[in-house]
């Protein structure tokens, strides 16, 4: 039975977290969830903290709201990244290549899937989610290739 292990290292601006859960696909999904979920947590916490500073409000309820928003955004962002990483890895294995086309398709599939989970998902919303997801993923791939 595979055993999980954890290893982390930080080299500015690169953070590498390795959590081995026994399968490459699962490793990619968990890695994406952890890394981007952490960014989502920080985003939610800072957004809510800024709102509290503007209102000059600090009490137990406002701090609970801050923690709740940070946690919610961590899960949302992590799920998006995990889904994208998993689809991208699956396409890479199936097609045998890793290029902007697989990024586009992975982003579109992830965007459409996330749109389906929204309340009242209509076909228009699913198509817009696919277009947005594909555009973001393709742009990120082009930017990543600029730095290589």
TATAFEN-V909090 format. One record per residue. N is the residue number from 0. RES is the residue in one letter. PHI is phi in radians with two decimals (999 if undefined). Layout:
<<N RES PHI> <N RES PHI>>
This chain:
<<0 X 999> <1 X -1.16> <2 X -1.96> <3 X -1.51> <4 X -2.44> <5 X -2.21> <6 X -2.53> <7 X -2.41> <8 X -2.58> <9 X -2.20> <10 X -2.30> <11 X -1.00> <12 X -1.63> <13 X -1.83> <14 X -2.04> <15 X -2.10> <16 X -2.05> <17 X -2.08> <18 X -2.17> <19 X -1.54> <20 X -1.85> <21 X 1.82> <22 X -2.47> <23 X -1.01> <24 X -1.12> <25 X -1.10> <26 X -1.07> <27 X -1.13> <28 X -1.10> <29 X -1.14> <30 X -1.07> <31 X -1.10> <32 X -1.05> <33 X -1.17> <34 X -1.13> <35 X -1.35> <36 X -1.06> <37 X -1.11> <38 X -1.14> <39 X -1.08> <40 X -1.07> <41 X -1.11> <42 X -1.05> <43 X -1.08> <44 X -1.15> <45 X -1.24> <46 X -1.07> <47 X -1.23> <48 X -1.11> <49 X -1.08> <50 X -1.08> <51 X -1.16> <52 X -1.13> <53 X -1.10> <54 X -1.49> <55 X 0.87> <56 X -2.17> <57 X -2.45> <58 X -2.56> <59 X -1.08> <60 X -1.12> <61 X -1.20> <62 X -1.24> <63 X -1.13> <64 X -1.12> <65 X -1.08> <66 X -1.11> <67 X -1.14> <68 X -1.17> <69 X -1.09> <70 X -1.15> <71 X -1.09> <72 X -1.20> <73 X -1.06> <74 X -1.17> <75 X -1.07> <76 X -1.11> <77 X -1.12> <78 X -1.11> <79 X -1.07> <80 X -1.15> <81 X -1.12> <82 X -1.10> <83 X -1.09> <84 X -1.07> <85 X -1.14> <86 X -1.14> <87 X -1.10> <88 X -1.14> <89 X -1.05> <90 X -1.15> <91 X -1.06> <92 X -1.21> <93 X -1.26> <94 X -1.59> <95 X 1.35> <96 X -2.54> <97 X -2.30> <98 X -2.46> <99 X -1.13> <100 X -1.18> <101 X -1.24> <102 X -1.14> <103 X -1.07> <104 X -1.15> <105 X -1.11> <106 X -1.11> <107 X -1.15> <108 X -1.11> <109 X -1.16> <110 X -1.07> <111 X -1.16> <112 X -1.08> <113 X -1.17> <114 X -1.14> <115 X -1.14> <116 X -1.39> <117 X -1.28> <118 X -1.10> <119 X 0.94> <120 X -1.34> <121 X -1.76> <122 X -1.09> <123 X -1.09> <124 X -1.16> <125 X -1.16> <126 X -1.13> <127 X -1.10> <128 X -1.10> <129 X -1.14> <130 X -1.12> <131 X -1.12> <132 X -1.06> <133 X -1.12> <134 X -1.15> <135 X -1.13> <136 X -1.13> <137 X -1.17> <138 X -1.07> <139 X -1.09> <140 X -1.15> <141 X -1.11> <142 X -1.14> <143 X -1.05> <144 X -1.25> <145 X -1.17> <146 X -1.52> <147 X -1.42>>
